[in-house]
């Protein structure tokens, strides 16, 4: 349809050119000129109809394509290792990918691509007509357009570098805006708003400075291309005059009656090329850059695995497990071997940085192993379908993430199909009834970003309620009650105890008192297991566990005076 529109766009100038040719031959009647005017009118009317159809189809197709690509990005985010969602693909960069690049992909495919195509076709038809009327005039426009294209080719690499730098700086500015907004309370508490604002301002100024630095290089090239195209008509006149004066030329001098329409078509072709091709190059380049960026992210390998034939006894076996975050980094954990049996509670303890949470991430396949093997229900996790694996595990972390949505929606992440009675039972078990009653719209109250309108203990209760709703056979508790008061913690621990029956339970314990009743305690230091056993045996053996216990008991008696 864009091609048809381009053809129809070339008809009026061509009809006018033929009309001018007729007028140049001598007096003409209305009947002789009327067909040219009718052709113009008919072409305009048909073009209106074609434009309606072409843009309706193009708008629908472009939006459909852009939405499909955005959905692919979001789906891919769920399937790649979490390690890929850092560095180049940190949240700010992904936000830029979906918002900024997604917008340009949409606008390019919806608005600019068909304008470019119909202008290109119209220019080609007008050029062909000019060549037919007067080859010398056609040669002039070929040279002028060639100069414009040459300027584009020179500007292309500069424009590409600018757009790449621009994208990176937009991502950096987005990151700084998010950091500033998330940490505004902390910045104020420490009187550091000036520093935070300076970091944000530096990111914005870097984008501003890059734009200003590139402008002196890009603008002259763009204007050079426009100037070359503007010379099409003067060059055509010059070439036609030179051809007429060259009596010795092998070709006959141009017909004077054909010169006027040739010059007119030359001007029309140059104008069409400039407005519909040259000026569309930047949006098309932005669309191309968006395609490259999105393609680079979609090329990040996804976690493999299709198996979901887990045995009913969902024992977890770590066998010589090793993991490092990058090839040039040291091992975060190494030579980890232990088993967490169904119906038993396995606790993992150790100082900060020992690798406890890394083991949880490996179990959930947030990362793939660097060596060794983890088996769940007899299935090697490297062969397991990540979605099937994660459906078997309920994770309750001390770092709770809540969405800007209703409390009900945040709870139902655990089981979207939970009926009201079951939801009410879970709310009671997680000690959330007082919170629900205090909220202005109850369960339908919209929480702030990341749940910041709730206290730390309230957020943890929501996370525990989600785990109760999910009712998964494998439970992983990462200091799930660290932000609660003692009374709430005792009630919550009773609710969690109900989860532990006939389930495989792993507890990451920073406070050793929460692990004293575990069936086995794994003690880690420096990414390795240094001891294992029950609480009393480990305490009697001394070592790291004994030192940690003594330090925490001493800290428990701390007071102001």
N, C-alpha and C positions, 0 to 999 in steps of 0.2 A: 504493500500500500504506500509506503514511503517512496518507492520507485515511481509509482504512478503519479504521486503528488509532484515529484521532481519533474517528470515529463510535462505535466500540466502547468507547472510554474514557468517552464520555458516557452510555452505556447504564446502568451501575450506579447513578449518582446519579439518573437519571431513574426507574429502576425503584424505587429507595428512596423517591423523592418520591411516586410513585403509591401505594406501600405505606403511606406516612405519611398520605396523603390518605384511603385506605380506613380506616385506624385512627382517623382523626379523625372519621369518620362514625359510629363506634360499634364495639361488639365485632365481631371478625372471627374466622372459623375458620382453621385451618391450611391448609385447601384454598384459601381465598381469598387467603392471603398467599403460599402456595407459588409461584405463577407469578412473583411479583416476585423471590423469592429465586432461582428457577431462571433468570430472565433475567440476574440478576447473575452467577451461576456460569457460565452459557453464554457471556456476554460476556467474562468473564475468560479462560475457556479458549480462545475464538476469538482473543482479543487476543494471548494467548501465541503462538499459531500464526502470527498475522499479524506480530507483532513479529519472530519468528524469520526469516520470509520477507523482511519489509521491511528488516531490518537486514543480512541476508545480501546482498540486492541492493544496498542503499545502501552498505554497506562496500566491496563489490567495485567498484561504480561510482565511488564517491568516490576510492578508491585508484587506480583506473585513470585517472580524470580528472587527479588530482594528478600522477601519474607522467607522463602525456602532456604536461602543462604543463611539468613540469621538463625533459623531453626537448626540448620546443620552445625553452625558454630556452637549453639547451646548444647546440642546433643553430643558433639565432639568433646566439649568441656567435661561432660560426665564420664567419658570413656578413656581419656588420656590419663597417664599417671599424674598425681598431684604435683610431683616434682617439675612437670612441664608447665604448671600454672604458677610459675615464679620466674624471676629474671625477665626475659623478653616478654613472656606472656603473663605478667603479673595482672591483678585485677584492673588496674588503671588502663593497661594496654588492651585488655579484652573489652573494657568499656568503650575505648576509642574504636576498636575493631567493629563492634556492633553498632555504635551510634554514628561515628564519623564516617568510617569506611562503608558501613551499610547504607548510610544516606547517599553517598556519592555513587555507589553501585546502583541504587534505586533511581537517582536523578539522571544518571547517564543512560540507563536502559529505558527510562520512561520518557525523558524529554530530549536529551541531546543527541542520542544516536540516530533517531529518525530525522532530526533536523540536518545532521551531518550528511546522511545518505541522500536525502532529497536535494540538498544544495549541490552535492557532488554530481548527481545525475543531471540536474538543471544546468550546471556549469559546462558539463561535457556536451550537452545538446546545443547550448548557445555557442560554444566554441566551434563545434562542427558546422553550425550554420554560418558563422562568421568566416570560416575557412572556405565555405562554398561560395559565399558572396564575393569575397576578396581574399585570396590566400595571403597576401601581404599583411592584411589586418589580423588574420588568424595567427600568423607567425609572431606578430607583436604581442598578442595576448599570451601565446605559449611561453615567450621569453619572460613576460611580466609575472605570470603565475609561477613559472619555474624559479624566478628570483624569490618570490614569496615562500615557496616550498623549501628552497635552500636555507632561507633564514630560519624556518621552522626546524630543519634538521640540525642546524647549529645550536638552536635554543633547546632542543629536546633533552640532551644530557644534563644541561644546567637546570632545566625545569625538573627533571627526574630527581636530581640531587636535592633540590630545594624541597620538593614534596616529601621525600623520604625524611629529611631533617625535620620538616614541619610536623609530620606524623609523630615522630619520636618526641618532639617537644610538646605537642598536644597531650600525649600520654603522660609525660612528666608533669605538666601543669594539672592534669586531672588527678594524678596521684597526690600532688601537694594540696590541692583543694580538699580532697578526701581526708588527708591527714590532719589538715587544719580544722576541718569541721568536726571530725571524730575526737580530736584532742583539745578542743577549745576550753573545756572545763579544767583540764590538767594544765594547759598553758597559763590560764588565768590564776590558778592556785599557786603556781610557781613564779608568777610575774614574768612569763617568758613570751607573751604575745608578740613582742617586738621581733624576737628571733623567728618565731613561726611565720609571722607576716613577711619577714625578710626572705625566708626560703620560698614562700609562695610567690612573692614579687619577683624573685630572681628567675623562677621558671617562666613566668609570664613575660618578663623582659627579654629572656633568651629567645623566645618565640618572636617577639617584636623586633629584636636586633637582627635575627636571621632573615626575617622578611625584608627589612630595610637593606641588608647587605646584598641580597639577591636581586632586588629591584633594579639597581643600575646595570646589571648584566642582562636581565631578561627584557626590560622595557625597550632598550634600543634595538634589540633583535626583533622584537615584535613590531615595533614601529618601522624598522627597515623592511620587513615583509609587507606591511601595509603600504609603505611608500612605493615599493616595487610594483605592487598591484595597481596603485593609483596612476602609474606611468603607462598603463595598458593603452588608454585612449590616445595620449600624445604620441606614443611609439607607433600606434597604428597609423595615425595621420602621417608621421614621418616616413614610415615604410611605404605607405601608399603613394606619397609624393615622390619618394626615391624611385619607386617602380615606374611611375608615369614618366619621370625624366630620363630614365635609362632606356633610351631608344634602342641601344644595342642588346638589350636583355632578350634572352630567348623566348620568354613568355610575353604575350601581348600585354599592353598596359591595361589596367583594370577599367571596367565599364564605369563611367561616372555615376550611372544610375544605381550601381551596386555598392558604391563606396559609402553612401549615407547609411543604408541599413547595416553594412558591415561594421561601421564605426559605432552605430547604436548598439548592435549585438555585442561588440567588444566591451563597451561600457557596462552593459547588463551582465555579461559573464563575469567581469572583474568585480562588480558590486556583489553579485550572488556568491562568488567564491570568498570574498572577504567576510561578508556577514554570516554566511552559512557554513564555512569550512574553517577559515583562519581563526575566527573568534570562538569557535567551538573546540579548538584544540585543547585549551586549558581544562575545561570540564571533562573532556574525554581522557586527558592524562590523569586527572584526579580519579576517574573511574577505573583506569588501568592500574593506578597505584593501589586502589582499594582491592582490585582483583588479585594483585600480587600479594598484598598483605594477608588477605583472607585465605588465599591458596597456601601460603606459608604455614599458617596455623592449622589448616585442615590436613596438611602433610605430616604433622606431628603424629608419630605412630600411636595407635590406640592399644590399650591393654588387650591381649589376646585371650583365648580360652572359650570353650563352649560347653564344658562338662557341667552337669548339675546332678549327677547320680551319687549324691552323698549318702553314706550309710546312716541308718537311724541313730547309731551311737556316734554323736558328733564330738569325738575326741579330737584335740588339737595337738599335733606333733611338730615341734621345731627341731630340725635336724641340721646341725652345722651351719646355721643361718649366718650369712654375712651381707652387709649392705653399706654402700657409700653413696653419698648424694651426687657426686660427680667423679669422673675418672681421676682428676687431679687432687681429690680430697681424701683424707684418711678414712678408714672404716668407722662408721658411726656405731655399728655393732659387729661382732665377729665371734664365730665359733659358738653360737647360741644353740643349745640342745636341751629341751625339756618337754614334758607332756602335760597338758591340761585335760583332765578326764571329765567326762560327763557325770553330773551329780556331785562334783567336787568343786571347791573354791581354790583357785591358784592366785596367790598374791605376788606382785612384782614390786620390789622396793629398791631404794638406792638413792644416792645424792642426786641433785640436779645435774643434768647432762649425762647421766649414766646410760641412757638409751632406752628407758622404759617406754616412753611414748612412741619411739621409733618402732618398737615391736608391735604396738597396736596398729600403727599405720601399715606395716607390712602384712599383718593379719587381714586387714580390710582391703588389701591390694591398692592402697593409695599410691604405693610404689611397688615396683618389681624388685626381686632379690638380686643382689650381686653374686650370690653363691649360696649353696645349700638348698634346703627344701622345707616348705611348710605344708602339712597335710591336714585337712579338715574332713572328718568322716571318711577317711581313706582316699580322698581326692587331692592330688597335688594342686595347690592353689594357682600355679602358673598355667594349669590347664582348665581351671574353673571359669565359668562365665561370671565376670565381676558382679553383674546385677544379681545373679542367683546367689552368689556368696554373700553380698551385702544384705540380701533379704533375710539371711539366717542370723544376722548379728544385730544386736541393739547396743549402741554406743551411748553412754552417758558421760560427758566430759565436763571438767570444771570450766572450760571455755565454751559457754553455751551461745549458740547463734540463733537469734530469733528474727523473724522477718517483719517488715512493716506491713502487718496484716492484723486481722482480729486474733484475739487469744484463742478462739475456737479453731481457726485455720492453723495456727501454730501447733496446737495440740494434735489436730487430726493428721498432721504429717506422719504420726505413728501408725495410723490406720484410717484412711479417708472414709472407709465404710462403716466406722463404729457407730452404733445406734446411741441415742441419748442416754439410755439407762447405763450402758457400759461406760460411756464418757463420764457420767456422774459418779460411778463407782471409782473410776481411776482418779478423778479430781479429789475425791475424799481420801483415797489411799496416799496420794501425793501431797496431802495437806494444803490443797489449793482452795478450799471452800471459802475461807475468809477473804482471800484475794479476789475471787470472783464476785463475792457479795459487795466488796468495797469499790469495785470498778464501776464507772458511771453507766456503762452499757453491758455490764456483766461479761459473758463470754464473747459478745460481739464488739467489745471495746478494741479499737485499733491501737496496737502497741507502737511506740516510737521506733526509729531506726535502730536495728540490732537489739531491740527490747530495752532501750536505755531508760524507759519510764518505769521499769521494774528494778527491784534491788537484786543484788547478786544471788541471795538465797532464793528469791522468787523465781529468778530465771532457772536456777538449778531444779527447782520443783517442777517447772514446766518441762524441762528435759527429762526428768524421771517419769513424769506422766506420759510423755511420748513413748518412752521405753516400755512402760506398762501396757500401753495401747498396742504397740507393735508385737509384744508377746513372742519375741524371737527365742529360739532354742539356745543361742549363744549370747551371753551378756558380758559386756566389757565396761567396767566402771573405772573412770579415770578421776579419782578423788571427787566423787560425785556429790559429796555433801560439804565440801571445804568452805562454802560461803554461808553456811546455816548456823543458827544459834543452837545450843545444846538440846533444847526441848524439841525443836523441829527435826534436828538430826536423828534423835532417838526414834521419833515416829516414822521418819523416812526410812531408816534402817530396817524397821519392821516391815515396811512395804516392800523394800528391796529383797528382804529375806524370803518373801513369798515368791519372788521371781526366781530364786535360786534352786527351787525344787526341780530335780531331774534335768537341770540345765548345766551347760558348761559355762563356768563363770571365771573371768579373769579380772582381778582388781589391781589397778595401779595405785599404790598407796604411798603418799608422801608423809602422812601421819601414821606412824607404825601401829598405833593403838587400833586403827581400823582393820589391821591385818592379823591380829593376834589369834583369831579363831579360824584362819585359813587352813585348809588341809595341807597345803605346801606353800612355803614362802621362797621365792627366788630372789636372791640378793645380787644386784648388779653394781658394777663400778667400771668406768672407763669403757663401756660398751661390751663388757664381758660378765659372765656369771662367776661370782667369787664364792658363793655359798648357797646352800639350799637346805630346807628342812622345816620343821614346825617351830613355832615361836619359842617354846621352852628350850628346845635343843640348841637353837641358834643363839639364844641368850646365854646359855651355859657355855657355849663354845667361844664367846667373846667375838673377836674379829670386828669387821666393819659393822655388822648388825648390832653387836653389843655397843659399839661406840655411838652409832646413830640413836639407839634407844636411850642411852645415858644422856646424850645431848638434848634429845627431845624432852625427857623427863625434867632435866634442869631448866629448859626453856619454859616448860609448863608452870613452873613456880615463879616465873619472872613477875615482878610488880614494880610500880613506880618508885616506892620507897620501902 
